[in-house]
């Protein structure tokens, strides 16, 4: 007779085990990560699983609750004292009695939504770098003069199999007190990321410690976003954001690099500012998530190269000029304390690798999240900011570049442009007959031509045009014939509509009369043309490197991508032709990548490996970048056809 088959979900790992095998042991043997702090004493409750009942024909397995042992005395005691949710079992106590389909609950469901559009809800399988291990340590014995630390190590080796454990130096003086306070029972936090050659004891508590947290943080040039996550359940305890205080040293990245170059203390001041903001944000997520700073044991950071360098205290000057040399491109491991991050004294800190001088750890985060290197199809991943970070590839080959789009897409350098915020125009339509516009503003669920629009807008008013709406308005102007393929506003239309009027030597379009008066000028249209041509030229170069003339799927990362309508992005020739159903906004994919690296150390190796293999293209060095750029200025552009655009 063959042994029963056990299938673990969601990983799909399976194996045969003799009757009586604890489910936790079966999981361990298959490399399925199931948490356990108490080491199978049925006291921590972290090893919970669920059994699925039914005939899983696809897997040739019939699973039944009869195939799992009934609750024994230890499990019953746990249920009485701590309570077990309906259907949950402690996998350290329950044993295999027949074929089973076992669900390992994954509490991390990330909604990558940034603003409104739900992108991908995903489940991250956990295998964190930090593990909590409860042990009972032998008491000292005059006949065996072995130190307390040595006996702790022995207990961790005997019960948990840890060999050659190192200990964080700050714990050594505290060790004896903690062991005695816990009456020789302690919980050790072990950090065992493969990047660090030997596992480390990084924290120690008397008795059973049943919770530990991590933070995943994305340092953007404008905003810093953070998630606080339980490392034991994967539950997202809190998410929050704050503006990057470095803005006071310079609005965009290059002005911050100049600030460092011009001011002897510039680098230090900006490093201090961003670390203070991060510490403030940690306080905020801890308060919201009802957690303690001291319970944070692991931190993962992503950032663009300049933010990455400034955060780590590295002078970013080299990144401001060719050849854009990064001080370090590989992933880094720190003690969080060493760079002034106020969490547990033994907490670790990991930064994702940077891809290239202008394609940072944030792009690596997005790449990990969306995984072009995991696809059979050709995926284009773009993160649009003042610099567009572009990644194109599939499982065979991935190439990456950045393109200097400038700030136009973010609403800067556009008359009436502003960042996405309440009061900003976000959607625009122009009637091709009358050339009259209508629009919607963020936070109001009505079009401007509906009767009670002004009332609905209320005191906030209409304040400006955000980046996504600038795309739409220029695209709508093109679709209604107000601007030509070359992007010129047709002055002759001024005879037909007062919306088009002479404005110096060129013509402008009046989007809204009133306070503030919002006008799209010829200069605005040019700024958008330049930005979109730069983006397209970068994309096209990568397509040429890949030898493809179309892409199968497009992913927009970042806030900008969450707002824009793919159809308009294509009308303007921002992105290459693609089935519109395959164009998706994925929200803060960099942050999702950081979370994946926090919750599963295998994802760290995965992205380090992927980044190592990505071919980096420097657009400035490509001789025909300029020619593509010029051809891409037209609407949609003169580079490629757009069969998916049924205009
Ligand atoms: Fe702690 Fe099962 S491992 S309760």
Boltz pocket constraint, residues with backbone or C-beta under 6 A from the ligand:
constraints:
  - pocket:
      binder: B
      contacts: [[A, 35], [A, 36], [A, 37], [A, 38], [A, 39], [A, 40], [A, 41], [A, 42], [A, 43], [A, 44], [A, 45], [A, 46], [A, 47], [A, 90], [A, 91], [A, 92], [A, 93]]
      max_distance: 6.0
